[in-house]
Structure formats: C-alpha cells, structure tokens
Amino acid sequence: MNTLTTTEDELNEQKDTRQMSLFSMLDEAEKNSEQYLEYTNSIGSIDIIPRFWRGKNAIFTKEEAAKRSINCTNSYTFSNKKFKAVISPAFVVRQTKSGETEEVFAYPGDREELIEKVLFLIAAKQGLNRVKVGNQTRYGIFFSLYQVREELKKINKTRSYDAIKESLTILKDSRIKIISEGNDGVDYTVTHDIFSDAILESSGVGRGKNRYWIGFSDYLVGEILKLNYRQVLYSRFTNYSSALSRFLDLYLSNVWKNATYHVATKISLNRIMENFGKKQVKIDSKRRDMRQALLDLEKAGVIRSVPYAQKTVDSEGNEDYVYELEPTKKFVDEIIKSNAKHKGLKKLSEAVEQGNAHWLDDKGVMKA
C-alpha cells in the first residue's frame, strides 16, 4: 500500500515538473534588421493588478509610519469583477549615505517591478527548480546578483548590487492580499503573494558570488500549472523609461487577444489608471501621463497613432476619457504568435496529464 502511494506521489510530482517545464518553451530570441527581440511570459492575474506603489514615498521610516497607514489599498477591476489589493510593506535595514544603518518600511515600487520582471525572464530562460524547504516542496529559481545586473544592463536599467539586494528583500518580505467584493455584499480574501522562501548563499566568488534561490508561492505555481500565462515581448516592454508605459504594453498584450489590423478597440483612462495603481490622481494628471504612455507605444510600434481622448462618464459617475486604439501590423502578428504558442502549450499540457509526454524526460527537459 505504501509502495503504491509513493508511486502515485512520484507520478504526480513528475507530471507537475513537466507541466512547469512548459513555462520555458518560449520562442527563441532573434535579431531582426531593427532590434533584438527577446520573449518572456506574463501572468495576467498578477501583471495587470495594482501590486506596486506608484510615485514617491515608497520607503518611509518607523517615525513616519506612526503618522500614516502601514498598508496601502488599491481598488481595481479584473475580468469585470471588483477587487482590492492590500499591500503590506517589507521591513528593511539599510545603510545611509553617512554609513550608519536605519530601519525603514518599504513598499515594492517601480524598481522592484523591474527586478521582478528580470526574475521571471530568468525563470522562463532556465526553467524552475524543485527544492525541499522544510517539509514542503517549492518551485523556484537559482540566480546570482551578477546575472540580474547583466539582464538589467541589456535594457539600460543598470542597478548597483546593493540596490538589487534591497529590491530582492522588498519583493520577498512585502505581502499582497487580494480581496474580492462578492455580489452578496461579503468580501472574500484570496492571497496573491508572488514569492515564498528565499535563500542567500554567502559562498562563491566573481560571477557566482551572492547566489540566491527564491521560491514561487503556491498561488503563482498554480497559475503556471493552469497555463495562465502568455508569451510577451520582453525586450520591448522593459525598454520604456516610464512605468506606466511598461504597464500599458503588458496590459494590452494580455487583454487584446483578438487584436486585428485596421480594427480599433477602446480603453478607459480610469480603468487603466486604476489597474496601474494611480486611481486617486487628478484627471488632468491622468490624461497627461496616459498621452505620454501612448506616445511611447506609438514609437515602439504597438499602436498606429495616438488618438484624441473622448470625454465620457464611467460606471461610477466619474469623469472619464476613452481612447480608440488601432494596433500595428507588427503587434497583431505578435499576438497571433502568442495565441498560437498558448494553443500549442495546451496540447502539450493535455499530453502530460494523459501520460503521453514522451518528448520530456523525468526532469521536464526536452529530449534530443
């Protein structure tokens, strides 16, 4: 009986490992006449919700904490349902310019968002590793500070090793709680933490110095197992200097799944800014930021032109503006490729579940 149970457990682990390996089946990076193209995976249920602090004052002292709310709450809409994202800051010990140490609270902000995207790129490039942490099996990635820094250099976003280490601490120790507003008037809490455990190895020299292992949360692993991710163009959306431009590119890449050349689609200013995490900003500031983001997307070849804003009123009676966007042929081709990739992964996933995935070995690696 024990032998049978062990065998079943082993088979389930093997299936999970092979399902997780699908996350690495991206199109190869390519160099065309214009630019270098590199892909990654985007998990829409985490990439287009307001999990990051937007703007200044993401880091604050214990004295300042006594004068403000510790948690930050952002309301947003996803799949036409209302949610609240409650962000709890990390507690960080950092060095001041004078060399002294100080204890601060820190929300994950634009800098941490970019570091997180690098971690997901590494996961997609080299695959996820299964590690035993205590009595639990976790999926995560091994990487070095050098590796993260080199990836940041490629997109002209170089950071110091100390800044990268601090961002990793903030990503690991901050928490996100998602609250669903039920139709019965009752709120339901769902945890959407991204990372679980992290281990820093102090050994190693040169490029191997400061090696990390960081684990993905159960929620994140579940999303990967369910194929709730899409291939997106990493080299483009990380190239913007504006966090809103990066977000808008990812947002459109996730939700514009039926993008068609010469066919426009409408987006709401308030909806975008709500999901970005700047719902409370004045409408004039929203319009200014949105126009700049649209100009960035036009220059990057995502949309054909920047449309005029059409004044309207949103579902809550607030002043709003609607933009009719028309995709470029290049963006449409990219979406078609992403849709085909996802369709292919579904077939492979079904083969794994049925035990017919002979194209993978026991470690979830493609056979020669």
C-alpha contacts under 8 A as a table, 3 or more apart, distances in Angstrom:
res1	aa1	res2	aa2	distance
1	M	4	L	5.16
1	M	5	T	6.28
2	N	5	T	5.06
2	N	6	T	6.08
3	T	6	T	5.13
3	T	7	T	6.13
4	L	7	T	5.06
4	L	8	E	6.20
5	T	8	E	5.12
5	T	9	D	6.17
6	T	9	D	5.03
6	T	10	E	6.09
7	T	10	E	5.03
7	T	11	L	6.12
8	E	11	L	5.05
8	E	12	N	6.15
9	D	12	N	5.12
9	D	13	E	6.12
10	E	13	E	5.03
10	E	14	Q	6.09
11	L	14	Q	4.99
11	L	15	K	6.16
12	N	15	K	5.03
12	N	16	D	6.15
13	E	16	D	5.08
13	E	17	T	6.08
14	Q	17	T	5.10
14	Q	18	R	6.21
14	Q	362	D	6.35
14	Q	363	K	7.42
14	Q	364	G	7.73
15	K	18	R	5.17
15	K	19	Q	6.07
15	K	352	V	6.22
15	K	353	E	6.78
15	K	355	G	7.96
16	D	19	Q	4.99
16	D	20	M	6.03
16	D	225	L	7.22
17	T	20	M	5.10
17	T	21	S	6.20
17	T	130	R	7.97
17	T	363	K	6.64
17	T	364	G	5.68
18	R	21	S	4.97
18	R	22	L	6.84
18	R	352	V	6.91
18	R	360	L	7.08
18	R	362	D	7.69
18	R	363	K	7.05
18	R	364	G	4.28
18	R	365	V	7.68
19	Q	22	L	5.55
19	Q	23	F	7.77
19	Q	225	L	5.90
19	Q	349	S	6.28
19	Q	352	V	6.87
19	Q	364	G	7.72
20	M	23	F	5.72
20	M	127	G	7.99
20	M	128	L	7.08
20	M	224	I	6.53
20	M	225	L	6.10
20	M	364	G	7.74
21	S	24	S	5.69
21	S	25	M	7.38
21	S	127	G	6.28
21	S	128	L	7.15
21	S	364	G	5.41
21	S	365	V	6.92
22	L	25	M	5.31
22	L	345	L	6.85
22	L	349	S	7.83
23	F	26	L	7.50
23	F	41	N	7.42
23	F	123	A	7.97
23	F	124	A	5.85
23	F	127	G	7.17
23	F	224	I	7.01
24	S	123	A	7.26
24	S	124	A	4.38
24	S	125	K	5.84
24	S	126	Q	6.94
24	S	127	G	5.53
25	M	124	A	7.53
26	L	39	Y	6.65
26	L	40	T	6.89
26	L	41	N	7.87
26	L	124	A	7.33
26	L	125	K	8.00
26	L	231	Q	6.95
27	D	39	Y	6.78
28	E	38	E	7.28
28	E	39	Y	7.57
29	A	36	Y	7.43
29	A	37	L	5.50
29	A	38	E	4.46
29	A	39	Y	6.57
30	E	36	Y	5.96
30	E	37	L	5.16
30	E	38	E	6.68
31	K	34	E	7.82
31	K	35	Q	6.00
31	K	36	Y	4.44
31	K	37	L	6.00
32	N	35	Q	5.61
32	N	36	Y	6.39
32	N	37	L	7.57
36	Y	235	S	7.21
37	L	233	L	7.00
37	L	234	Y	7.70
37	L	235	S	5.74
37	L	236	R	7.66
38	E	233	L	6.07
38	E	234	Y	5.63
38	E	235	S	5.21
39	Y	121	L	7.96
39	Y	231	Q	6.53
39	Y	232	V	5.67
39	Y	233	L	4.61
39	Y	234	Y	4.87
39	Y	235	S	6.88
40	T	120	F	7.29
40	T	121	L	5.44
40	T	124	A	6.21
40	T	231	Q	5.71
40	T	232	V	5.61
40	T	233	L	6.42
40	T	234	Y	5.48
41	N	120	F	7.31
41	N	121	L	7.38
41	N	124	A	6.86
41	N	229	Y	6.03
41	N	230	R	5.30
41	N	231	Q	4.52
41	N	232	V	5.81
42	S	47	D	6.67
42	S	229	Y	5.28
42	S	230	R	5.27
42	S	231	Q	6.33
42	S	232	V	6.40
42	S	250	L	7.66
42	S	254	N	7.66
43	I	46	I	5.83
43	I	47	D	5.87
43	I	223	E	7.51
43	I	228	N	6.04
43	I	229	Y	4.30
43	I	230	R	6.59
44	G	47	D	4.94
44	G	48	I	5.69
44	G	228	N	7.29
44	G	229	Y	6.47
44	G	230	R	7.82
44	G	251	Y	7.87
44	G	254	N	6.07
45	S	48	I	6.38
45	S	49	I	6.89
45	S	228	N	7.90
46	I	49	I	5.68
46	I	51	R	7.72
46	I	192	H	7.76
47	D	247	F	7.94
47	D	250	L	7.35
47	D	251	Y	7.71
48	I	247	F	7.23
48	I	250	L	7.38
48	I	251	Y	5.87
48	I	275	N	6.22
48	I	276	F	7.15
49	I	76	Y	7.11
49	I	78	F	7.61
49	I	85	A	7.78
49	I	275	N	5.13
49	I	276	F	6.65
49	I	277	G	7.77
50	P	53	W	7.90
50	P	74	N	6.42
50	P	76	Y	7.33
50	P	85	A	6.64
50	P	274	E	7.47
50	P	275	N	5.22
50	P	276	F	5.17
50	P	277	G	4.64
51	R	85	A	6.64
51	R	87	I	6.69
51	R	108	P	7.81
51	R	176	I	6.89
51	R	277	G	7.53
52	F	87	I	7.75
52	F	107	Y	7.09
52	F	108	P	5.34
52	F	109	G	4.97
52	F	110	D	6.96
52	F	113	E	7.14
52	F	277	G	7.12
53	W	58	A	6.12
53	W	107	Y	6.10
53	W	108	P	6.07
53	W	109	G	4.69
53	W	110	D	7.27
53	W	277	G	7.12
54	R	58	A	7.76
54	R	109	G	6.18
54	R	110	D	6.83
54	R	277	G	6.37
54	R	278	K	6.69
55	G	58	A	7.27
55	G	109	G	7.89
57	N	60	F	6.37
58	A	106	A	5.72
58	A	107	Y	5.21
58	A	108	P	7.20
58	A	109	G	6.43
59	I	104	V	6.62
59	I	105	F	5.65
59	I	106	A	4.27
59	I	107	Y	6.39
60	F	64	E	6.04
60	F	65	A	6.75
60	F	104	V	5.60
60	F	105	F	5.36
60	F	106	A	6.49
61	T	64	E	5.14
61	T	65	A	6.18
61	T	103	E	6.69
61	T	104	V	4.49
61	T	105	F	6.08
62	K	65	A	4.87
62	K	66	A	6.63
62	K	103	E	7.14
62	K	104	V	6.03
62	K	105	F	6.96
63	E	66	A	5.51
63	E	67	K	7.34
64	E	67	K	5.38
64	E	68	R	6.72
65	A	68	R	5.31
65	A	69	S	6.89
65	A	70	I	6.23
65	A	105	F	7.76
66	A	69	S	7.80
69	S	72	C	7.17
70	I	88	S	6.88
70	I	89	P	7.23
71	N	86	V	6.44
71	N	87	I	5.55
71	N	88	S	4.86
71	N	89	P	6.91
72	C	86	V	5.65
72	C	87	I	5.09
72	C	88	S	6.73
73	T	84	K	6.49
73	T	85	A	5.55
73	T	86	V	4.41
73	T	87	I	6.30
74	N	84	K	5.53
74	N	85	A	5.10
74	N	86	V	6.51
74	N	274	E	7.72
74	N	277	G	6.21
74	N	279	K	7.85
75	S	82	K	7.37
75	S	83	F	5.73
75	S	84	K	4.21
75	S	85	A	6.19
75	S	274	E	6.95
75	S	275	N	7.90
76	Y	82	K	6.01
76	Y	83	F	5.41
76	Y	84	K	6.10
76	Y	85	A	7.65
76	Y	271	R	7.68
76	Y	274	E	5.46
76	Y	275	N	5.36
77	T	80	N	5.85
77	T	81	K	5.39
77	T	82	K	4.68
77	T	83	F	5.97
77	T	271	R	7.39
77	T	274	E	7.72
77	T	275	N	6.90
78	F	81	K	5.36
78	F	82	K	6.64
78	F	83	F	7.31
81	K	180	S	7.86
81	K	181	E	7.68
82	K	180	S	6.39
82	K	181	E	5.66
83	F	178	I	6.76
83	F	179	I	5.49
83	F	180	S	4.60
83	F	181	E	5.75
84	K	178	I	5.71
84	K	179	I	4.98
84	K	180	S	6.59
84	K	181	E	7.82
85	A	176	I	6.65
85	A	177	K	5.81
85	A	178	I	4.72
85	A	179	I	6.43
86	V	176	I	5.66
86	V	177	K	5.07
86	V	178	I	6.32
86	V	179	I	7.73
87	I	107	Y	7.36
87	I	174	S	7.33
87	I	175	R	5.84
87	I	176	I	4.71
87	I	177	K	6.61
88	S	107	Y	6.99
88	S	174	S	5.60
88	S	175	R	4.99
88	S	176	I	6.29
89	P	105	F	5.79
89	P	106	A	5.00
89	P	107	Y	4.43
89	P	108	P	7.26
89	P	170	I	7.57
89	P	173	D	7.54
89	P	174	S	4.76
89	P	175	R	6.72
90	A	105	F	5.62
90	A	106	A	5.18
90	A	107	Y	6.34
90	A	169	T	7.58
90	A	170	I	5.30
90	A	171	L	7.83
90	A	172	K	7.97
90	A	173	D	4.89
90	A	174	S	4.26
90	A	175	R	7.57
91	F	103	E	7.12
91	F	104	V	5.91
91	F	105	F	4.71
91	F	106	A	6.41
91	F	170	I	7.70
91	F	173	D	7.30
91	F	174	S	7.92
92	V	103	E	5.76
92	V	104	V	5.35
92	V	105	F	6.08
92	V	106	A	6.87
92	V	166	E	7.73
92	V	169	T	7.41
92	V	170	I	7.31
93	V	101	T	6.60
93	V	102	E	5.67
93	V	103	E	4.53
93	V	104	V	6.38
94	R	101	T	5.47
94	R	102	E	5.50
94	R	103	E	6.46
94	R	104	V	7.58
94	R	166	E	7.91
95	Q	98	S	7.85
95	Q	99	G	5.70
95	Q	100	E	5.46
95	Q	101	T	4.35
95	Q	102	E	6.20
96	T	99	G	5.28
96	T	100	E	5.35
96	T	101	T	5.96
96	T	102	E	6.84
97	K	100	E	7.44
106	A	170	I	6.58
106	A	174	S	7.83
107	Y	170	I	6.96
107	Y	174	S	6.73
108	P	111	R	7.58
108	P	112	E	5.39
108	P	113	E	7.05
108	P	167	S	7.63
108	P	170	I	6.02
108	P	171	L	6.24
108	P	174	S	7.06
109	G	112	E	5.33
109	G	113	E	6.18
110	D	113	E	5.05
110	D	114	L	6.44
110	D	243	A	6.36
111	R	114	L	5.38
111	R	115	I	6.47
111	R	167	S	7.23
112	E	115	I	4.99
112	E	116	E	6.05
112	E	167	S	5.34
112	E	168	L	7.47
112	E	170	I	7.48
112	E	171	L	6.63
113	E	116	E	5.09
113	E	117	K	6.35
114	L	117	K	5.08
114	L	118	V	6.47
114	L	238	T	7.54
115	I	118	V	5.09
115	I	119	L	6.40
115	I	148	V	7.62
115	I	164	I	7.48
115	I	167	S	7.16
115	I	168	L	7.68
116	E	119	L	5.01
116	E	120	F	6.34
116	E	171	L	7.69
117	K	120	F	5.10
117	K	121	L	6.22
118	V	121	L	4.97
118	V	122	I	6.26
118	V	148	V	6.62
118	V	151	E	6.77
118	V	152	L	7.42
119	L	122	I	5.08
119	L	123	A	6.20
119	L	148	V	7.52
120	F	123	A	4.90
120	F	124	A	6.14
121	L	124	A	5.06
121	L	125	K	6.04
121	L	234	Y	7.96
122	I	125	K	5.00
122	I	126	Q	5.96
122	I	127	G	7.55
122	I	141	I	7.67
122	I	143	F	7.79
123	A	126	Q	5.61
123	A	127	G	4.99
123	A	128	L	5.78
123	A	140	G	7.79
123	A	141	I	6.12
124	A	127	G	5.55
124	A	128	L	7.87
127	G	141	I	7.40
128	L	139	Y	6.01
128	L	140	G	5.30
128	L	141	I	5.37
129	N	139	Y	5.44
129	N	140	G	5.34
129	N	141	I	5.70
129	N	142	F	7.54
130	R	137	T	6.60
130	R	138	R	5.60
130	R	139	Y	4.54
130	R	140	G	6.56
131	V	137	T	5.71
131	V	138	R	5.25
131	V	139	Y	6.22
131	V	140	G	7.40
132	K	135	N	6.84
132	K	136	Q	5.78
132	K	137	T	4.53
132	K	138	R	6.13
133	V	136	Q	5.32
133	V	137	T	6.05
133	V	138	R	6.62
133	V	197	D	7.96
138	R	215	G	6.09
138	R	216	F	7.03
138	R	217	S	7.97
139	Y	215	G	5.65
139	Y	216	F	5.83
139	Y	221	V	7.31
140	G	213	W	6.80
140	G	214	I	5.45
140	G	215	G	3.99
140	G	216	F	5.25
141	I	213	W	5.55
141	I	214	I	5.72
141	I	215	G	6.67
142	F	211	R	7.15
142	F	212	Y	5.65
142	F	213	W	4.45
142	F	214	I	6.84
143	F	147	Q	6.45
143	F	148	V	7.51
143	F	211	R	5.77
143	F	212	Y	5.38
143	F	213	W	6.48
144	S	147	Q	5.12
144	S	148	V	6.54
144	S	207	R	7.35
144	S	208	G	6.24
144	S	209	K	6.81
144	S	210	N	5.92
144	S	211	R	4.28
144	S	212	Y	5.78
145	L	148	V	5.18
145	L	149	R	6.12
145	L	161	Y	6.50
145	L	164	I	7.11
145	L	165	K	7.49
145	L	209	K	7.51
145	L	210	N	6.24
145	L	211	R	6.69
145	L	212	Y	7.75
146	Y	149	R	5.07
146	Y	150	E	6.11
146	Y	161	Y	7.80
146	Y	207	R	5.71
146	Y	208	G	7.48
146	Y	209	K	7.74
147	Q	150	E	5.21
147	Q	151	E	6.36
147	Q	207	R	7.68
148	V	151	E	5.22
148	V	152	L	6.29
148	V	164	I	7.89
149	R	152	L	5.05
149	R	153	K	6.20
149	R	158	T	6.36
149	R	159	R	6.48
149	R	160	S	7.60
149	R	161	Y	7.35
149	R	164	I	7.70
150	E	153	K	4.99
150	E	154	K	6.49
150	E	158	T	7.83
151	E	154	K	5.27
151	E	155	I	7.03
152	L	155	I	5.46
152	L	156	N	6.27
152	L	157	K	4.94
152	L	158	T	5.11
152	L	159	R	7.21
153	K	156	N	4.86
153	K	157	K	5.62
153	K	158	T	4.80
154	K	157	K	7.57
155	I	158	T	7.96
155	I	235	S	7.21
155	I	238	T	6.67
155	I	239	N	5.74
156	N	239	N	7.62
159	R	163	A	6.15
159	R	164	I	6.42
160	S	163	A	5.19
160	S	164	I	6.31
161	Y	164	I	5.09
161	Y	165	K	6.14
162	D	165	K	5.11
162	D	166	E	6.19
163	A	166	E	5.15
163	A	167	S	6.20
164	I	167	S	5.08
164	I	168	L	6.22
165	K	168	L	5.12
165	K	169	T	6.34
166	E	169	T	5.11
166	E	170	I	6.28
167	S	170	I	5.02
167	S	171	L	6.11
168	L	171	L	5.10
168	L	172	K	6.09
169	T	172	K	5.15
169	T	173	D	5.96
170	I	173	D	5.34
170	I	174	S	5.62
171	L	174	S	5.74
171	L	195	F	7.36
172	K	195	F	5.81
172	K	196	S	6.82
172	K	197	D	7.31
172	K	198	A	7.07
175	R	193	D	5.89
176	I	191	T	6.73
176	I	192	H	5.82
176	I	193	D	5.25
177	K	189	T	7.03
177	K	190	V	6.36
177	K	191	T	4.75
177	K	192	H	5.76
177	K	193	D	7.03
178	I	189	T	5.85
178	I	190	V	5.11
178	I	191	T	5.65
178	I	192	H	6.13
179	I	187	D	6.29
179	I	188	Y	5.48
179	I	189	T	4.41
179	I	190	V	6.01
180	S	187	D	5.57
180	S	188	Y	4.97
180	S	189	T	6.18
180	S	190	V	7.36
181	E	185	G	6.84
181	E	186	V	6.48
181	E	187	D	4.73
181	E	188	Y	6.52
182	G	185	G	5.44
182	G	186	V	5.27
182	G	187	D	5.55
182	G	188	Y	6.80
183	N	186	V	7.28
191	T	219	Y	7.61
192	H	219	Y	6.24
192	H	220	L	7.74
193	D	196	S	7.46
193	D	217	S	6.30
193	D	219	Y	7.17
193	D	220	L	7.81
194	I	216	F	6.07
194	I	217	S	5.34
194	I	219	Y	7.32
194	I	220	L	6.02
195	F	214	I	7.03
195	F	215	G	5.65
195	F	216	F	4.52
195	F	217	S	4.87
195	F	220	L	8.00
196	S	214	I	7.38
196	S	215	G	5.28
196	S	216	F	5.63
196	S	217	S	4.90
197	D	214	I	5.87
197	D	215	G	5.05
197	D	216	F	7.59
198	A	212	Y	7.10
198	A	213	W	5.56
198	A	214	I	4.19
198	A	215	G	6.02
199	I	212	Y	5.62
199	I	213	W	5.11
199	I	214	I	6.38
200	L	210	N	6.51
200	L	211	R	5.96
200	L	212	Y	4.59
200	L	213	W	6.58
201	E	204	G	7.77
201	E	210	N	5.76
201	E	211	R	5.27
201	E	212	Y	6.11
202	S	209	K	7.12
202	S	210	N	5.46
202	S	211	R	7.19
203	S	209	K	6.40
203	S	210	N	6.76
203	S	211	R	7.72
204	G	208	G	5.10
204	G	209	K	4.29
204	G	210	N	6.66
204	G	211	R	7.40
205	V	208	G	5.31
205	V	209	K	4.40
205	V	210	N	7.98
206	G	209	K	5.44
208	G	211	R	6.12
216	F	220	L	6.06
216	F	221	V	6.37
217	S	220	L	5.23
217	S	221	V	6.25
218	D	221	V	5.11
218	D	222	G	6.04
219	Y	222	G	5.05
219	Y	223	E	6.36
220	L	223	E	5.12
220	L	224	I	6.38
221	V	224	I	5.13
221	V	225	L	6.15
222	G	225	L	5.07
222	G	226	K	6.17
223	E	226	K	5.11
223	E	227	L	6.25
223	E	228	N	5.17
223	E	229	Y	7.46
224	I	227	L	5.00
224	I	228	N	5.89
224	I	229	Y	6.76
225	L	228	N	7.69
227	L	342	H	7.95
227	L	345	L	7.81
227	L	346	K	7.51
230	R	254	N	7.07
230	R	338	S	6.49
230	R	339	N	7.90
230	R	342	H	6.70
231	Q	338	S	5.37
231	Q	341	K	7.45
231	Q	342	H	7.81
232	V	250	L	7.62
232	V	253	S	6.63
232	V	338	S	7.11
233	L	236	R	5.66
233	L	237	F	6.61
234	Y	237	F	5.58
234	Y	238	T	5.99
235	S	238	T	5.79
235	S	239	N	6.27
236	R	239	N	5.25
236	R	240	Y	7.38
236	R	300	A	7.26
237	F	240	Y	6.17
237	F	245	S	7.60
237	F	246	R	5.01
237	F	247	F	7.91
237	F	249	D	5.96
237	F	250	L	6.88
238	T	246	R	6.23
239	N	246	R	7.90
240	Y	243	A	7.35
240	Y	245	S	6.25
240	Y	246	R	6.04
240	Y	296	D	7.27
241	S	245	S	7.69
242	S	245	S	5.21
242	S	246	R	6.49
242	S	293	A	7.34
243	A	246	R	5.09
243	A	247	F	6.15
244	L	247	F	4.97
244	L	248	L	6.00
244	L	276	F	7.09
244	L	289	D	7.65
244	L	290	M	7.73
244	L	293	A	6.31
245	S	248	L	5.12
245	S	249	D	6.15
245	S	292	Q	7.96
245	S	293	A	4.57
245	S	294	L	7.34
245	S	296	D	6.61
245	S	297	L	7.04
246	R	249	D	5.31
246	R	250	L	6.33
247	F	250	L	5.17
247	F	251	Y	5.93
247	F	276	F	6.87
248	L	251	Y	4.88
248	L	252	L	6.12
248	L	272	I	7.58
248	L	293	A	7.40
249	D	252	L	5.37
249	D	253	S	6.11
249	D	297	L	7.11
249	D	302	V	7.79
250	L	253	S	4.98
250	L	254	N	6.17
251	Y	254	N	5.28
251	Y	255	V	6.15
252	L	255	V	5.27
252	L	256	W	5.16
253	S	256	W	5.83
253	S	257	K	7.16
253	S	335	I	7.15
254	N	257	K	6.62
256	W	259	A	5.38
256	W	335	I	7.97
257	K	335	I	6.41
257	K	339	N	7.30
258	N	335	I	7.76
259	A	263	V	7.53
259	A	327	P	6.84
259	A	332	V	5.71
259	A	335	I	6.99
260	T	263	V	5.42
260	T	264	A	7.86
260	T	327	P	7.05
260	T	332	V	6.01
261	Y	326	E	7.22
261	Y	327	P	6.03
261	Y	328	T	6.44
261	Y	329	K	5.80
261	Y	332	V	6.37
262	H	326	E	6.29
262	H	327	P	7.20
263	V	326	E	6.03
263	V	327	P	7.57
264	A	324	E	5.81
264	A	325	L	5.14
264	A	326	E	4.32
264	A	327	P	7.15
265	T	324	E	5.40
265	T	325	L	5.36
265	T	326	E	6.59
266	K	322	V	6.38
266	K	323	Y	5.49
266	K	324	E	4.43
266	K	325	L	6.17
267	I	271	R	7.66
267	I	272	I	7.50
267	I	322	V	5.68
267	I	323	Y	5.44
267	I	324	E	6.64
267	I	325	L	7.58
268	S	271	R	5.18
268	S	272	I	6.24
268	S	320	D	7.06
268	S	321	Y	6.03
268	S	322	V	4.72
268	S	323	Y	6.62
269	L	272	I	5.34
269	L	273	M	6.19
269	L	286	K	7.35
269	L	287	R	7.38
269	L	290	M	7.39
269	L	320	D	6.25
269	L	321	Y	5.37
269	L	322	V	6.08
269	L	323	Y	7.55
270	N	273	M	5.22
270	N	274	E	5.88
270	N	279	K	6.90
270	N	314	D	7.70
270	N	320	D	5.98
270	N	321	Y	7.35
271	R	274	E	5.08
271	R	275	N	6.25
272	I	275	N	5.29
272	I	276	F	6.06
273	M	276	F	4.86
273	M	277	G	6.10
273	M	278	K	5.25
273	M	279	K	5.40
273	M	286	K	7.16
274	E	277	G	5.22
274	E	278	K	5.75
274	E	279	K	4.40
275	N	278	K	7.76
275	N	279	K	7.85
276	F	279	K	7.81
278	K	281	V	5.73
281	V	285	S	6.55
281	V	286	K	6.48
282	K	285	S	5.42
282	K	286	K	6.34
283	I	286	K	4.95
283	I	287	R	6.20
283	I	319	E	7.80
283	I	320	D	7.87
284	D	287	R	5.16
284	D	288	R	6.23
285	S	288	R	5.09
285	S	289	D	6.11
286	K	289	D	5.23
286	K	290	M	5.98
287	R	290	M	5.08
287	R	291	R	6.06
288	R	291	R	5.28
288	R	292	Q	6.44
289	D	292	Q	5.27
289	D	293	A	6.26
290	M	293	A	5.01
290	M	294	L	6.11
291	R	294	L	5.07
291	R	295	L	6.16
291	R	306	V	7.52
292	Q	295	L	5.02
292	Q	296	D	6.28
293	A	296	D	5.03
293	A	297	L	6.33
294	L	297	L	4.99
294	L	298	E	6.08
294	L	303	I	7.94
294	L	306	V	5.95
295	L	298	E	5.04
295	L	299	K	6.21
295	L	305	S	7.88
295	L	306	V	6.27
296	D	299	K	5.15
296	D	300	A	6.17
297	L	300	A	4.93
297	L	301	G	6.20
297	L	302	V	5.25
297	L	303	I	6.12
298	E	301	G	5.22
298	E	302	V	5.75
298	E	303	I	4.95
298	E	304	R	5.96
298	E	305	S	5.72
298	E	306	V	6.72
299	K	302	V	7.72
301	G	304	R	6.93
301	G	328	T	6.33
301	G	330	K	6.98
301	G	331	F	7.05
302	V	327	P	5.93
302	V	328	T	5.71
302	V	330	K	7.31
302	V	331	F	5.35
303	I	306	V	7.47
303	I	325	L	6.47
303	I	326	E	5.58
303	I	327	P	4.36
303	I	328	T	5.19
303	I	331	F	7.65
304	R	325	L	7.80
304	R	326	E	5.86
304	R	327	P	5.81
304	R	328	T	5.23
305	S	325	L	7.66
305	S	326	E	7.38
306	V	325	L	7.49
307	P	323	Y	6.16
307	P	324	E	6.29
307	P	325	L	6.78
308	Y	323	Y	6.68
309	A	321	Y	5.64
309	A	322	V	5.63
309	A	323	Y	5.27
310	Q	321	Y	5.24
310	Q	322	V	5.04
310	Q	323	Y	6.45
311	K	319	E	7.45
311	K	320	D	6.01
311	K	321	Y	4.52
311	K	322	V	6.52
312	T	319	E	6.20
312	T	320	D	5.12
312	T	321	Y	5.53
312	T	322	V	7.03
313	V	316	E	7.81
313	V	317	G	5.56
313	V	318	N	5.40
313	V	319	E	4.74
313	V	320	D	5.01
313	V	321	Y	7.55
314	D	317	G	5.33
314	D	318	N	5.42
314	D	319	E	6.49
314	D	320	D	5.73
315	S	318	N	7.45
327	P	331	F	6.14
327	P	332	V	6.48
328	T	331	F	5.24
328	T	332	V	6.31
329	K	332	V	5.11
329	K	333	D	6.18
330	K	333	D	5.22
330	K	334	E	6.30
331	F	334	E	4.98
331	F	335	I	6.29
332	V	335	I	5.12
332	V	336	I	6.21
333	D	336	I	5.07
333	D	337	K	6.19
334	E	337	K	5.09
334	E	338	S	6.20
335	I	338	S	4.92
335	I	339	N	6.07
336	I	339	N	5.12
336	I	340	A	6.16
337	K	340	A	5.13
337	K	341	K	6.10
338	S	341	K	5.01
338	S	342	H	6.25
339	N	342	H	5.18
339	N	343	K	6.22
340	A	343	K	5.06
340	A	344	G	6.20
341	K	344	G	5.15
341	K	345	L	6.25
342	H	345	L	5.04
342	H	346	K	6.29
343	K	346	K	5.22
343	K	347	K	6.67
344	G	347	K	5.27
344	G	348	L	6.43
345	L	348	L	4.99
345	L	349	S	5.94
346	K	349	S	4.95
346	K	350	E	6.20
347	K	350	E	5.17
347	K	351	A	6.37
348	L	351	A	5.00
348	L	352	V	6.35
348	L	357	A	7.26
349	S	352	V	5.07
349	S	353	E	6.38
350	E	353	E	5.11
350	E	354	Q	6.21
351	A	354	Q	5.11
351	A	355	G	6.13
351	A	356	N	4.89
351	A	357	A	5.23
352	V	355	G	5.11
352	V	356	N	5.83
352	V	357	A	4.85
353	E	356	N	7.62
354	Q	357	A	7.83
355	G	358	H	7.98
357	A	360	L	5.94
358	H	361	D	7.08
359	W	366	M	6.00
359	W	367	K	5.78
360	L	363	K	7.58
360	L	364	G	5.30
360	L	365	V	5.28
360	L	366	M	4.72
360	L	367	K	5.62
361	D	364	G	5.38
361	D	365	V	5.51
361	D	366	M	6.56
361	D	367	K	6.24
362	D	365	V	7.42
